[in-house]
Amino acid sequence: MKRRKPAGIKKPHGSKFCIERVESGIPGLDKLIEGGFVKNSSNIIAGQTGTGKTIFCCQYILRGLQNGEPGVYLTLEQQEDDIITDMARSCCCRSSPPPSNS
């Protein structure tokens, strides 16, 4: 039986394996996590209230949508209206820039 390599890992021209990654869409994060999330991986974003989980996920999903990728946002605690309000407030999901203060 032929063994399959795990998702997100590909063999380049040489004999070493590299891990395929996808951009997070979070400024500065990709550099900290070796280039982004492992492709085809599932990631849990957990934390206390007010730590930025919704904004983090909104930015990640938006980056994926811009690249033609699907995304899922799952929460067990927030109501639909609260999620929409949080995402709109984060500015990452606006179709137009916020109004200028000048």
Number of C-alpha atoms within 10 A of each C-alpha: 3 4 5 6 9 9 12 15 15 13 12 10 7 6 7 8 11 11 16 16 18 18 19 21 18 15 9 11 14 16 10 8 13 11 16 18 19 18 14 13 10 7 8 8 9 10 9 7 8 8 10 15 14 21 21 18 21 25 20 18 21 19 19 17 12 9 11 9 10 10 14 8 9 9 10 5 6 10 9 10 9 10 16 13 10 16 19 15 12 16 15 18 17 11 8 8 9 8 6 5 4 3
